[in-house]
Amino acid sequence: MQKILDTVDAQLETSLERLFAFLRIPSISAQPSHAGDCRKAAEWARDALAGMGFSARLSETSGLPGVIATHHEAGPNAPHVLFYGHYDVQPADPLELWNSDPFDPQLVDGPRGKRIVARGAVDDKGQVVSFMEAVRAHLAVNGKLPVRLTVLLEGEEENGSPSLAELLSNERETLAADFVYVADTNMWDFATPAITTSLRGLAAIEVRLHGPKRDLHSGLFGGIALNPIQALVSILGELKDDTGRIQIPGFYDGITPVSPAQAENWAGLGFDARAFLGDVGLSTPAGEADQLPLAQLWARPTAELNGIYGGYQGEGSKTVIPAHATAKLTFRLVAGQDPEKVLKHFERFVTERLPKDARVEFKRGGAAPGFSLSPDAPFLRAATAALAAEFNKPAALIGSGASIPVVEAFKTHLGLDTLLVGFGLDDDCIHSPNEKFEMACFHRGTRAHARMLTAFAAQP
Amino acid sequence: MQKILDTVDAQLETSLERLFAFLRIPSISAQPSHAGDCRKAAEWARDALAGMGFSARLSETSGLPGVIATHHEAGPNAPHVLFYGHYDVQPADPLELWNSDPFDPQLVDGPRGKRIVARGAVDDKGQVVSFMEAVRAHLAVNGKLPVRLTVLLEGEEENGSPSLAELLSNERETLAADFVYVADTNMWDFATPAITTSLRGLAAIEVRLHGPKRDLHSGLFGGIALNPIQALVSILGELKDDTGRIQIPGFYDGITPVSPAQAENWAGLGFDARAFLGDVGLSTPAGEADQLPLAQLWARPTAELNGIYGGYQGEGSKTVIPAHATAKLTFRLVAGQDPEKVLKHFERFVTERLPKDARVEFKRGGAAPGFSLSPDAPFLRAATAALAAEFNKPAALIGSGASIPVVEAFKTHLGLDTLLVGFGLDDDCIHSPNEKFEMACFHRGTRAHARMLTAFAAQP
C-alpha cells in the first residue's frame, strides 16, 4: 500500500496537469451551444481511461453520451465496483464575479494552502480525476487493480439527468456491479472525512377540504355552517404533539432507531444547531424533542406543510365562509418507510377527523423512499477503515435531509446501494463564482481513494 | 282604536294611490343621473307629511337630502318616537326581467291575493307609506297623535348611507327621541309578524405568524426548522373544542344566555335547520352543540376563519418551509361582548401558544358591538302586544346574524335603541326584478302601525 501512496504523492504535479486539461473544456450541459464541448469532455475522459488500460467507450443516449470504462483483470472473484461521476459542469455566470476565467484553471493561495480554482474544480471533474489518479497509482505499482472496476461518467447531471434512466437501462449488463461508489459529496470539515450513509425520500400530497357548496355570508350563516378552513386547520393542527412527534398512526412504522454507534459518531461532530438555525433567523430545533438535532435533519421523517390557502386573501377583511380550503404537504421519509403507506396513513388520519358535512379530496404527488446504508455493509466498513487510516480519525457517517436523484436511480434501475464519499468542503462555492477545490483535499482524496480500492478487495 | 282601524280600511284605495305616486318617482340613489328624481321623492314625502299637519322640511347634506318632519302636539309627557325609513330605491336593472315597468306600479294577482309590483314596492317606499297611512288614520279620527313623532327619511340607504352620520350629527337636537322605530324588515312568514330584537356585531383581525427569516428548503431544514404554517394551524386548530365552543378565555364574557321565553318563542317558529343548510349543501348545524340552531345564528358569537394563506399555492408541490403564514378572522359578536376585549383575548390566545422562534403580527380591522333589545323595553312590550292583537298570534322575536348599519349609526350618534318592525316577506324580491309587496301585508301593516302608535303611548 505504501508504494501506491508514494506513487500518488510523486505523480501529484502531473495529476494536476491532467485535471487542468479536463477543466479547460467548458462542458456546460444546460447550454445547447456547449454540446460539442460536452462531447469533447466525454472523449477526454474516455481517452484518459483507455490510456490507463480500461476498455472505454461512449454510450450514446437521446441526450449527451455517457462514458463507460471497464477494468476487470482482477477476476470474477474480486468485488465489482461501479464508480460514478459526471463530466458536465454548471454554467459559469455571472462571469464578472470570477477572479479568473472559469475555464482557465488556476492554482491560488488560500488559508489552507493552494487551491484549484475553476468551474468544475470540485463538482465534479476534480473529484473524478482524484479517483482516476488513485487508479493510475494502483496500476503503476501492480499492473492491475484489486477490484473489478466499471467507471460510469454522466454528462447531464447538472441539467436534471434527463437521459440517466435510458443510460442505465441500455447498460444494465455492463453496470451489474456489487455497489456504486460516488465521489460527488463533501467532507465534514477540512480534517474530517465523511461518508453519506442516509438520504431522506419524499412523498407529496394535496388535501382539499370542501364544506358548503358555495361561499357563504358569515353574517347570515356564521355559527351554523361548517367552515372548511377551520375544519382543515383543526385536523392539521393535530399532526404533531407538543414534543414534535407526528401523530399519524403507522407513520413511523418500519423505521430503525438511530443506533448508539451512529449517535456517538454524530455527537462527535460538534454540530452547532444554534449557529445552523441562527443563519436563518431561528434558534431552537423544532423537531422531535427526544432526537438529536442532526437526527431531526438526517434520520427522522417529517410532515411538512409547504402551502395552505382558502377564502379571502386580499387587503382588509371579507366576511366569507369559503366553500373549500387546501393544504399542500410533503413528507421527508427515511429508510424503512413505505411512501404509499405513509400517504394512505395520512389520508386515513384526515378522513377519520372529518366533521359532518365535510368532504375531502386528495391529490397525491411524487413518492420516493428514503435510503440508508446498513452499518454492516462490507464496502462501508472497508471505506470507513481506509478513511480512518488516511486521516487518522474516524469518518463522519452523515446523512442528508434531501434526496440525491442518482442514488434513487441506481436503486431503482440497477438495484444497487451507493457509497457516497467525497472530498469537497462546504465553502467550495459549487454552482457559484470562484468554485475551488483545496489542493490538500484533492491530494488526500486521491490517497484515500487508493486505500479504499485496496480495502474493498480485502472485505469478504 | 276600532275607529282608527276602520279608517285605515276605508282609506285603503286612496292609500294605494298615494303609494303609487311615490313609486312612480325613480329615486335611484346609486345613479347620479337620478339625483333630481331623488330630490323629487324627498319633496313628495315632505309635502305629504306637511299635508297631514307635520312641520316638514328637507335637511341638506353633502349628498342627498334627508326629510325631517315633526308632529309634537301630543305634548312633552308623551313618548317621543323617531320613525326612520328611506325614500331611495335600488337600480332596476336588469330591466328585461321585469314583467312591467319598474316605475309604473301595478296591482297583480298572486297566490296571496293582490300584490303591488314596482321597484321600491316594499323596500322601502311601501313600508314608509304604510306607516304614514297609519298616522293619517290617527289624525283623521283624533286630530292628533298619541305620541310625539319625528319622521326621518334618508335618501342614500341603498348606496351605503355616505351622509347619514352627517345628517344625524346636524339634526341631533331634533332627533333626540326615546327610541327609533324602523320599518324596513320582514315578517317571519305571511301569518306571523316579527320584531328583530338582536343583531350581531363584528370584530376583524389578521394574524401573521413569522418563522425563519426566509423561505427554506425542506430537505436541508425540514425537521429542525420551525414551520410557520404548522404553528399557525396548530394554534387556530384549538379555537373550538369538539362541541363547537370557542376556547378563547374571556371570549363569552358579558353575554346573557338565551332566556327560556326567547327559546320558547324561537322553538315555536318551526325553523328547519336541515332545509336552511340543505340549500347550501350542508345538513348539520356546526355551532355550539348545546345551542338551538337559531341561537347559533342569532344569539351566539362566532370565531370565523375567513381566509388563510402561506407558502406554495400553485400546481404540484414545492418543498418549501415558508417564512410566514397568515390567517384572517372575523368574530360575530352579540350584546354584552366588548369588541376591543375580544380582539385582545384572541391576541393573548395566540401569543400564549406561540412556539419558540415564532413571532406574531396582528392587524386589527373594524369593530362594532352586537345589539340586543331588552325584553323589558316598554316600546318592545307595546309593539309585541299591538302585533299580537292585529295578527292573533305572538310576534316572532327574531335576530339577525349580521349587523344593520343604521341601527349602529343610531346607537353611535344618538345613543338610541332601535325597534325593527316590518311587513315584508322573504319572497318579496327586494333588490331584484319584479319586487313586490303583498297588498295584505301593506294593509295589515298599516293597521299594526296604527295599533303600535296607540300602544307606545299607553306604556309607562
Contacts between the chains, C-beta under 8 A, distances in Angstrom:
chain1	res1	chain2	res2	distance
A	200	B	219	6.7
A	200	B	222	7.9
A	202	B	219	7.9
A	202	B	319	7.1
A	204	B	316	7.8
A	204	B	317	4.0
A	206	B	317	7.4
A	211	B	281	8.0
A	211	B	282	7.1
A	212	B	280	4.4
A	212	B	281	5.2
A	212	B	282	5.5
A	213	B	280	5.8
A	213	B	281	3.1
A	214	B	280	6.4
A	214	B	281	7.5
A	216	B	280	6.0
A	217	B	402	7.0
A	218	B	302	7.2
A	218	B	304	5.0
A	218	B	306	6.6
A	218	B	330	6.2
A	218	B	332	6.7
A	219	B	200	6.7
A	219	B	202	7.9
A	219	B	332	6.6
A	219	B	400	7.4
A	219	B	401	4.7
A	219	B	402	2.5
A	219	B	403	7.1
A	220	B	297	7.9
A	220	B	401	5.6
A	220	B	402	6.2
A	221	B	280	7.0
A	221	B	297	7.7
A	221	B	401	7.3
A	222	B	200	7.9
A	222	B	297	7.8
A	222	B	302	4.4
A	222	B	304	5.2
A	222	B	332	5.0
A	222	B	401	5.9
A	223	B	286	7.9
A	223	B	287	4.3
A	223	B	296	4.1
A	223	B	297	5.6
A	223	B	300	5.7
A	223	B	301	7.9
A	223	B	302	4.6
A	223	B	332	6.8
A	223	B	401	6.7
A	224	B	273	6.8
A	224	B	276	7.6
A	224	B	277	6.9
A	224	B	285	4.8
A	224	B	286	6.3
A	224	B	287	5.4
A	224	B	293	5.7
A	224	B	296	4.5
A	224	B	297	5.1
A	225	B	277	6.7
A	225	B	280	6.8
A	225	B	282	5.9
A	225	B	286	6.0
A	226	B	282	5.8
A	226	B	284	7.7
A	226	B	286	4.3
A	227	B	286	7.3
A	227	B	304	6.0
A	227	B	305	5.9
A	229	B	305	3.9
A	229	B	306	7.8
A	229	B	307	7.4
A	229	B	308	5.3
A	229	B	327	7.8
A	230	B	236	7.5
A	230	B	239	6.8
A	230	B	240	6.9
A	230	B	304	7.6
A	230	B	305	5.1
A	232	B	233	7.6
A	233	B	232	7.6
A	233	B	233	4.0
A	233	B	236	4.6
A	233	B	237	4.7
A	233	B	305	6.9
A	233	B	308	7.1
A	233	B	327	7.9
A	234	B	237	4.3
A	234	B	239	7.9
A	234	B	240	7.2
A	235	B	237	7.4
A	236	B	230	7.5
A	236	B	233	4.6
A	236	B	234	8.0
A	236	B	237	6.8
A	237	B	233	4.7
A	237	B	234	4.3
A	237	B	235	7.4
A	237	B	236	6.8
A	237	B	237	2.2
A	237	B	238	6.6
A	238	B	237	6.6
A	239	B	230	6.8
A	239	B	234	7.9
A	240	B	230	6.9
A	240	B	234	7.2
A	273	B	224	6.8
A	276	B	224	7.6
A	277	B	224	6.9
A	277	B	225	6.7
A	277	B	357	7.8
A	280	B	212	4.4
A	280	B	213	5.8
A	280	B	214	6.4
A	280	B	216	6.0
A	280	B	221	7.0
A	280	B	225	6.8
A	281	B	211	7.9
A	281	B	212	5.2
A	281	B	213	3.1
A	281	B	214	7.5
A	281	B	357	7.8
A	282	B	211	7.1
A	282	B	212	5.5
A	282	B	225	5.9
A	282	B	226	5.8
A	282	B	357	4.6
A	283	B	356	7.1
A	283	B	357	5.6
A	284	B	226	7.8
A	284	B	356	4.3
A	284	B	357	5.5
A	285	B	224	4.8
A	286	B	223	7.9
A	286	B	224	6.3
A	286	B	225	6.0
A	286	B	226	4.3
A	286	B	227	7.3
A	286	B	355	6.9
A	286	B	356	7.5
A	286	B	357	7.2
A	287	B	223	4.3
A	287	B	224	5.4
A	293	B	224	5.7
A	296	B	223	4.1
A	296	B	224	4.4
A	297	B	220	7.9
A	297	B	221	7.7
A	297	B	222	7.8
A	297	B	223	5.6
A	297	B	224	5.1
A	300	B	223	5.7
A	301	B	223	7.9
A	302	B	218	7.2
A	302	B	222	4.4
A	302	B	223	4.6
A	304	B	218	5.0
A	304	B	222	5.2
A	304	B	227	6.0
A	304	B	230	7.6
A	304	B	319	7.6
A	304	B	321	6.4
A	305	B	227	5.9
A	305	B	229	3.9
A	305	B	230	5.1
A	305	B	233	6.9
A	305	B	310	7.9
A	305	B	311	6.9
A	306	B	218	6.6
A	306	B	229	7.8
A	306	B	311	5.2
A	306	B	312	5.2
A	306	B	317	6.3
A	306	B	318	5.9
A	306	B	319	6.3
A	306	B	320	5.3
A	306	B	321	7.4
A	306	B	322	7.6
A	307	B	229	7.4
A	307	B	310	6.7
A	307	B	311	3.7
A	307	B	312	3.8
A	307	B	313	5.1
A	307	B	318	7.2
A	307	B	320	7.6
A	307	B	322	7.5
A	308	B	229	5.3
A	308	B	233	7.1
A	308	B	308	5.7
A	308	B	309	6.6
A	308	B	310	5.3
A	308	B	311	6.5
A	308	B	313	7.8
A	308	B	325	6.6
A	309	B	308	6.6
A	309	B	309	4.7
A	309	B	310	7.8
A	309	B	313	4.6
A	310	B	305	7.9
A	310	B	307	6.7
A	310	B	308	5.3
A	310	B	309	7.7
A	311	B	305	6.9
A	311	B	306	5.1
A	311	B	307	3.7
A	311	B	308	6.4
A	311	B	328	7.2
A	312	B	306	5.2
A	312	B	307	3.8
A	312	B	328	6.0
A	313	B	307	5.1
A	313	B	308	7.9
A	313	B	309	4.6
A	313	B	326	7.8
A	313	B	328	7.6
A	316	B	204	7.8
A	316	B	365	6.2
A	317	B	204	4.0
A	317	B	206	7.4
A	317	B	306	6.3
A	317	B	328	5.7
A	317	B	330	5.8
A	317	B	365	4.7
A	317	B	366	7.4
A	318	B	306	5.9
A	318	B	307	7.2
A	318	B	328	7.7
A	319	B	202	7.1
A	319	B	304	7.6
A	319	B	306	6.3
A	319	B	330	5.5
A	319	B	402	7.9
A	320	B	306	5.3
A	320	B	307	7.5
A	321	B	304	6.5
A	321	B	306	7.4
A	322	B	306	7.6
A	322	B	307	7.5
A	325	B	308	6.6
A	326	B	313	7.8
A	327	B	229	7.8
A	327	B	233	8.0
A	328	B	311	7.2
A	328	B	312	6.0
A	328	B	313	7.6
A	328	B	317	5.8
A	328	B	318	7.8
A	330	B	218	6.3
A	330	B	317	5.8
A	330	B	319	5.4
A	332	B	218	6.8
A	332	B	219	6.6
A	332	B	222	5.1
A	332	B	223	6.8
A	355	B	286	6.9
A	356	B	283	7.1
A	356	B	284	4.4
A	356	B	286	7.5
A	357	B	277	7.8
A	357	B	281	7.8
A	357	B	282	4.6
A	357	B	283	5.6
A	357	B	284	5.6
A	357	B	286	7.2
A	365	B	316	6.3
A	365	B	317	4.6
A	366	B	317	7.4
A	400	B	219	7.4
A	401	B	219	4.7
A	401	B	220	5.6
A	401	B	221	7.3
A	401	B	222	5.9
A	401	B	223	6.7
A	402	B	217	7.1
A	402	B	219	2.5
A	402	B	220	6.2
A	402	B	319	7.9
A	403	B	219	7.1
